[in-house]
């Protein structure tokens, strides 16, 4: 907990796949791919990484001129790189904006996030590919993004930071009857002794409890209890009526049989 932070200082695919960064085992195949990947940042990318913003969730119709118009209000822009498909030339929905001054970079990072451009709410963060140690892109199972539908959420970034872990007190292994079988005492109106009960006794108690019928459940409202009791009374009334009909039918059959016997005598 001493070195815990909501934003990752170094990229770890296993931690990025955990909601609080405490997972010990990967829970999807993409994490395995990211852990086994050896990614080297693109050496063809030029510019100062510490002055570059990553802009995502763009409208596919948004152009470089539109991005320049929007981000130039925060300061002087050195370069804009809108990532496009190599085959079709269409936008992939994200871009990199390089500023001339750090002050402009910080202002855009603070104010431009969730800005609406061409009816799309954009996401803005610092460039991580060349600045965050161990970075693995999304296509290799890494990143800090993801959708709930895909089941491959990643945490530790600006959009979805780590949650603070819950510290649980250390519990002795023999608390639930494991390990040592020593007697346990606690004080409540005197001292009571705790012993693990016999297994057969526990089974018989569970069986007796299952045979009981609870008239109402904990947390039910008065109306729900009344409705349940009324339904129970209705079932009992139907059972009585059915028994009465069966008894009347039996009597009629006996009387008919008696009359037939009298005719044949």
FIPANU-28702 format. One record per residue (C-alpha): residue number from 1; x, y, z. Coordinates in Angstrom, 1 decimal, padded with zeros to 4 digits. Last residue first. Layout:
BEGIN
(drenvex NUM; (X; Y; Z)),
...
***
This chain:
BEGIN
(drenvex 265; (-079.4; -061.4; -003.6)),
(drenvex 264; (-078.3; -059.7; -006.8)),
(drenvex 263; (-080.2; -056.5; -006.2)),
(drenvex 262; (-078.8; -056.1; -002.6)),
(drenvex 261; (-075.2; -056.4; -004.0)),
(drenvex 260; (-075.9; -053.6; -006.5)),
(drenvex 259; (-077.2; -051.4; -003.7)),
(drenvex 258; (-074.1; -052.0; -001.6)),
(drenvex 257; (-071.8; -051.2; -004.5)),
(drenvex 256; (-073.7; -048.0; -005.1)),
(drenvex 255; (-073.4; -047.0; -001.4)),
(drenvex 254; (-069.6; -047.8; -001.3)),
(drenvex 253; (-069.0; -045.8; -004.5)),
(drenvex 252; (-071.0; -042.8; -003.1)),
(drenvex 251; (-069.0; -043.0; 000.1)),
(drenvex 250; (-065.7; -043.0; -001.7)),
(drenvex 249; (-066.9; -040.0; -003.8)),
(drenvex 248; (-067.8; -038.1; -000.7)),
(drenvex 247; (-064.4; -038.9; 000.9)),
(drenvex 246; (-062.5; -037.8; -002.3)),
(drenvex 245; (-064.5; -034.6; -002.3)),
(drenvex 244; (-063.7; -033.9; 001.3)),
(drenvex 243; (-060.0; -034.5; 000.8)),
(drenvex 242; (-060.0; -032.1; -002.2)),
(drenvex 241; (-061.8; -029.4; -000.1)),
(drenvex 240; (-059.3; -029.9; 002.7)),
(drenvex 239; (-056.3; -029.6; 000.4)),
(drenvex 238; (-057.8; -026.5; -001.3)),
(drenvex 237; (-058.3; -024.8; 002.1)),
(drenvex 236; (-054.7; -025.6; 003.1)),
(drenvex 235; (-053.5; -024.1; -000.2)),
(drenvex 234; (-055.5; -020.9; 000.5)),
(drenvex 233; (-054.2; -020.7; 004.0)),
(drenvex 232; (-050.7; -020.8; 002.6)),
(drenvex 231; (-051.5; -018.1; 000.1)),
(drenvex 230; (-052.9; -015.9; 002.8)),
(drenvex 229; (-049.8; -016.4; 004.9)),
(drenvex 228; (-047.6; -015.4; 002.0)),
(drenvex 227; (-049.7; -012.4; 001.2)),
(drenvex 226; (-049.6; -011.3; 004.9)),
(drenvex 225; (-045.8; -011.8; 005.0)),
(drenvex 224; (-045.4; -009.7; 001.9)),
(drenvex 223; (-047.7; -007.0; 003.2)),
(drenvex 222; (-045.7; -006.8; 006.5)),
(drenvex 221; (-042.5; -006.4; 004.6)),
(drenvex 220; (-039.9; -009.2; 004.3)),
(drenvex 219; (-036.4; -008.5; 005.7)),
(drenvex 218; (-036.0; -011.9; 007.2)),
(drenvex 217; (-038.3; -014.5; 005.6)),
(drenvex 216; (-041.8; -015.5; 006.8)),
(drenvex 215; (-043.7; -018.6; 008.0)),
(drenvex 214; (-040.5; -020.7; 007.8)),
(drenvex 213; (-041.1; -024.3; 007.1)),
(drenvex 212; (-039.1; -026.8; 009.0)),
(drenvex 211; (-037.8; -029.8; 007.2)),
(drenvex 210; (-034.6; -028.1; 006.1)),
(drenvex 209; (-033.8; -027.2; 009.7)),
(drenvex 208; (-034.2; -030.9; 010.7)),
(drenvex 207; (-031.9; -032.0; 007.9)),
(drenvex 206; (-029.3; -029.3; 008.7)),
(drenvex 205; (-029.3; -030.4; 012.4)),
(drenvex 204; (-028.9; -034.1; 011.4)),
(drenvex 203; (-025.9; -033.2; 009.2)),
(drenvex 202; (-024.3; -031.1; 011.9)),
(drenvex 201; (-024.7; -033.9; 014.5)),
(drenvex 200; (-023.2; -036.3; 012.0)),
(drenvex 199; (-020.2; -034.0; 011.6)),
(drenvex 198; (-019.5; -033.7; 015.4)),
(drenvex 197; (-019.2; -030.2; 016.5)),
(drenvex 196; (-015.9; -028.3; 016.6)),
(drenvex 195; (-015.5; -027.1; 020.1)),
(drenvex 194; (-015.9; -023.5; 021.5)),
(drenvex 193; (-015.8; -023.0; 025.2)),
(drenvex 192; (-017.7; -020.2; 026.8)),
(drenvex 191; (-016.5; -017.7; 029.4)),
(drenvex 190; (-018.8; -015.3; 031.2)),
(drenvex 189; (-021.5; -013.0; 029.9)),
(drenvex 188; (-019.7; -012.9; 026.5)),
(drenvex 187; (-016.0; -013.7; 026.7)),
(drenvex 186; (-014.3; -015.8; 024.1)),
(drenvex 185; (-012.6; -019.2; 024.3)),
(drenvex 184; (-011.0; -021.4; 021.6)),
(drenvex 183; (-009.9; -024.9; 022.3)),
(drenvex 182; (-006.9; -026.2; 020.3)),
(drenvex 181; (-007.6; -028.2; 017.2)),
(drenvex 180; (-004.5; -026.8; 015.3)),
(drenvex 179; (-004.7; -026.6; 011.5)),
(drenvex 178; (-008.1; -025.7; 010.1)),
(drenvex 177; (-011.2; -025.2; 012.3)),
(drenvex 176; (-012.2; -022.0; 010.7)),
(drenvex 175; (-009.9; -019.8; 012.8)),
(drenvex 174; (-007.1; -022.3; 012.5)),
(drenvex 173; (-005.4; -020.5; 009.5)),
(drenvex 172; (-005.2; -017.3; 011.5)),
(drenvex 171; (-006.8; -014.3; 009.8)),
(drenvex 170; (-004.7; -011.2; 008.9)),
(drenvex 169; (-006.9; -008.2; 008.7)),
(drenvex 168; (-008.1; -007.2; 005.2)),
(drenvex 167; (-006.8; -004.1; 003.5)),
(drenvex 166; (-009.1; -003.1; 000.7)),
(drenvex 165; (-007.2; -002.1; -002.4)),
(drenvex 164; (-007.7; 001.5; -003.8)),
(drenvex 163; (-009.2; 001.4; -007.2)),
(drenvex 162; (-006.9; 001.6; -010.2)),
(drenvex 161; (-007.6; 004.3; -012.7)),
(drenvex 160; (-010.0; 003.9; -015.7)),
(drenvex 159; (-009.8; 006.9; -018.0)),
(drenvex 158; (-006.5; 008.2; -016.7)),
(drenvex 157; (-004.7; 004.8; -016.8)),
(drenvex 156; (-004.3; 002.1; -014.3)),
(drenvex 155; (-007.0; -000.3; -015.5)),
(drenvex 154; (-007.6; -002.6; -018.5)),
(drenvex 153; (-010.9; -004.1; -019.3)),
(drenvex 152; (-010.9; -007.3; -021.5)),
(drenvex 151; (-014.4; -008.6; -020.9)),
(drenvex 150; (-015.4; -007.7; -024.5)),
(drenvex 149; (-018.8; -006.4; -023.5)),
(drenvex 148; (-017.3; -004.3; -020.7)),
(drenvex 147; (-015.1; -002.4; -023.2)),
(drenvex 146; (-011.4; -001.9; -023.3)),
(drenvex 145; (-008.8; 000.7; -022.5)),
(drenvex 144; (-005.5; 000.9; -020.6)),
(drenvex 143; (-003.3; -000.8; -023.1)),
(drenvex 142; (-002.2; -004.4; -023.3)),
(drenvex 141; (-003.6; -007.4; -025.2)),
(drenvex 140; (-001.2; -007.2; -028.2)),
(drenvex 139; (-003.5; -004.9; -030.2)),
(drenvex 138; (-003.9; -002.7; -027.1)),
(drenvex 137; (-000.3; -001.7; -027.0)),
(drenvex 136; (002.2; -003.0; -024.4)),
(drenvex 135; (004.2; -000.3; -022.5)),
(drenvex 134; (007.1; -001.7; -020.3)),
(drenvex 133; (008.3; 001.7; -019.2)),
(drenvex 132; (005.8; 004.6; -019.9)),
(drenvex 131; (007.3; 007.4; -022.0)),
(drenvex 130; (007.6; 006.2; -025.6)),
(drenvex 129; (004.2; 004.4; -026.0)),
(drenvex 128; (002.5; 006.4; -023.2)),
(drenvex 127; (001.6; 009.7; -025.0)),
(drenvex 126; (-000.1; 011.9; -022.4)),
(drenvex 125; (-003.9; 011.6; -022.3)),
(drenvex 124; (-007.0; 013.0; -024.1)),
(drenvex 123; (-010.3; 011.2; -024.7)),
(drenvex 122; (-012.8; 012.7; -027.1)),
(drenvex 121; (-016.6; 013.0; -026.9)),
(drenvex 120; (-017.8; 012.7; -030.4)),
(drenvex 119; (-020.4; 015.0; -032.1)),
(drenvex 118; (-017.8; 016.5; -034.5)),
(drenvex 117; (-015.5; 017.3; -031.5)),
(drenvex 116; (-016.9; 017.2; -028.0)),
(drenvex 115; (-014.3; 017.7; -025.2)),
(drenvex 114; (-014.1; 014.9; -022.8)),
(drenvex 113; (-010.4; 015.7; -022.1)),
(drenvex 112; (-009.4; 019.1; -023.6)),
(drenvex 111; (-009.1; 021.0; -020.3)),
(drenvex 110; (-006.4; 019.3; -018.3)),
(drenvex 109; (-004.3; 017.6; -021.0)),
(drenvex 108; (-004.6; 020.8; -023.1)),
(drenvex 107; (-003.3; 022.9; -020.3)),
(drenvex 106; (-000.5; 020.5; -019.5)),
(drenvex 105; (000.6; 020.4; -023.2)),
(drenvex 104; (000.4; 024.2; -023.5)),
(drenvex 103; (002.7; 024.6; -020.5)),
(drenvex 102; (005.1; 022.0; -021.8)),
(drenvex 101; (005.8; 024.2; -024.8)),
(drenvex 100; (006.0; 023.4; -028.6)),
(drenvex 99; (003.1; 021.1; -028.7)),
(drenvex 98; (002.8; 017.6; -030.3)),
(drenvex 97; (-000.7; 016.3; -031.1)),
(drenvex 96; (-001.1; 012.5; -031.6)),
(drenvex 95; (-004.2; 011.0; -033.3)),
(drenvex 94; (-007.0; 008.5; -032.8)),
(drenvex 93; (-010.1; 007.4; -034.7)),
(drenvex 92; (-008.6; 005.0; -037.2)),
(drenvex 91; (-008.9; 007.5; -040.0)),
(drenvex 90; (-009.3; 006.1; -043.5)),
(drenvex 89; (-006.3; 005.7; -045.9)),
(drenvex 88; (-007.8; 002.4; -047.2)),
(drenvex 87; (-004.6; 000.3; -047.2)),
(drenvex 86; (-002.4; 001.9; -044.6)),
(drenvex 85; (-005.2; 002.8; -042.3)),
(drenvex 84; (-004.8; 006.3; -040.8)),
(drenvex 83; (-003.3; 007.7; -037.6)),
(drenvex 82; (-003.7; 011.5; -037.4)),
(drenvex 81; (-000.3; 013.0; -036.7)),
(drenvex 80; (-000.3; 016.7; -035.7)),
(drenvex 79; (002.9; 018.6; -035.4)),
(drenvex 78; (004.5; 021.7; -033.7)),
(drenvex 77; (001.4; 023.2; -032.2)),
(drenvex 76; (001.5; 026.5; -030.4)),
(drenvex 75; (-000.8; 026.8; -027.4)),
(drenvex 74; (-004.1; 025.8; -025.8)),
(drenvex 73; (-006.3; 027.4; -028.6)),
(drenvex 72; (-004.3; 025.5; -031.2)),
(drenvex 71; (-006.0; 022.3; -030.0)),
(drenvex 70; (-009.3; 022.9; -031.7)),
(drenvex 69; (-008.3; 024.4; -035.0)),
(drenvex 68; (-005.4; 021.9; -035.3)),
(drenvex 67; (-007.7; 019.0; -034.7)),
(drenvex 66; (-010.1; 020.3; -037.4)),
(drenvex 65; (-007.3; 020.7; -039.9)),
(drenvex 64; (-006.0; 017.2; -039.1)),
(drenvex 63; (-009.4; 015.8; -040.1)),
(drenvex 62; (-012.5; 014.4; -038.2)),
(drenvex 61; (-014.7; 012.2; -040.3)),
(drenvex 60; (-013.8; 009.0; -038.3)),
(drenvex 59; (-015.1; 010.9; -035.2)),
(drenvex 58; (-012.4; 010.7; -032.6)),
(drenvex 57; (-012.3; 008.3; -029.7)),
(drenvex 56; (-008.6; 009.1; -029.0)),
(drenvex 55; (-006.2; 012.0; -028.6)),
(drenvex 54; (-002.7; 011.1; -027.3)),
(drenvex 53; (-000.7; 014.3; -026.4)),
(drenvex 52; (002.9; 014.9; -027.2)),
(drenvex 51; (005.4; 017.2; -025.3)),
(drenvex 50; (007.1; 014.4; -023.4)),
(drenvex 49; (007.3; 012.3; -026.6)),
(drenvex 48; (009.4; 014.9; -028.5)),
(drenvex 47; (009.1; 014.3; -032.2)),
(drenvex 46; (009.6; 011.4; -034.6)),
(drenvex 45; (007.9; 008.1; -035.0)),
(drenvex 44; (009.9; 005.8; -037.2)),
(drenvex 43; (011.4; 004.0; -034.3)),
(drenvex 42; (008.1; 002.4; -033.4)),
(drenvex 41; (008.2; 001.3; -029.8)),
(drenvex 40; (009.5; -002.2; -029.2)),
(drenvex 39; (007.1; -004.8; -027.9)),
(drenvex 38; (008.1; -008.1; -026.5)),
(drenvex 37; (004.9; -010.0; -025.9)),
(drenvex 36; (004.6; -012.9; -023.4)),
(drenvex 35; (002.8; -010.8; -020.8)),
(drenvex 34; (000.6; -009.1; -023.4)),
(drenvex 33; (-000.4; -012.5; -024.8)),
(drenvex 32; (-001.2; -013.8; -021.4)),
(drenvex 31; (-003.2; -010.7; -020.6)),
(drenvex 30; (-005.1; -011.2; -023.9)),
(drenvex 29; (-006.0; -014.8; -022.8)),
(drenvex 28; (-008.1; -013.7; -019.9)),
(drenvex 27; (-008.0; -013.9; -016.1)),
(drenvex 26; (-004.2; -013.5; -015.5)),
(drenvex 25; (-003.1; -014.7; -012.0)),
(drenvex 24; (-001.8; -012.7; -009.0)),
(drenvex 23; (-004.2; -009.8; -009.2)),
(drenvex 22; (-003.5; -006.8; -007.0)),
(drenvex 21; (-003.7; -003.9; -009.4)),
(drenvex 20; (-007.0; -002.6; -008.1)),
(drenvex 19; (-009.3; -003.5; -011.0)),
(drenvex 18; (-006.8; -006.0; -012.3)),
(drenvex 17; (-005.9; -006.4; -016.0)),
(drenvex 16; (-003.4; -003.5; -015.8)),
(drenvex 15; (-001.7; -005.4; -012.9)),
(drenvex 14; (-001.1; -008.4; -015.1)),
(drenvex 13; (-000.1; -006.4; -018.1)),
(drenvex 12; (002.5; -004.4; -016.0)),
(drenvex 11; (003.2; -000.9; -017.2)),
(drenvex 10; (005.3; 001.3; -014.9)),
(drenvex 9; (004.1; 004.4; -013.0)),
(drenvex 8; (000.5; 003.2; -013.2)),
(drenvex 7; (-002.2; 005.8; -012.2)),
(drenvex 6; (-004.2; 005.2; -009.1)),
(drenvex 5; (-001.1; 004.9; -006.9)),
(drenvex 4; (000.1; 002.3; -004.4)),
(drenvex 3; (003.7; 002.6; -003.2)),
(drenvex 2; (002.9; 002.3; 000.5)),
(drenvex 1; (000.0; 000.0; 000.0)),
***
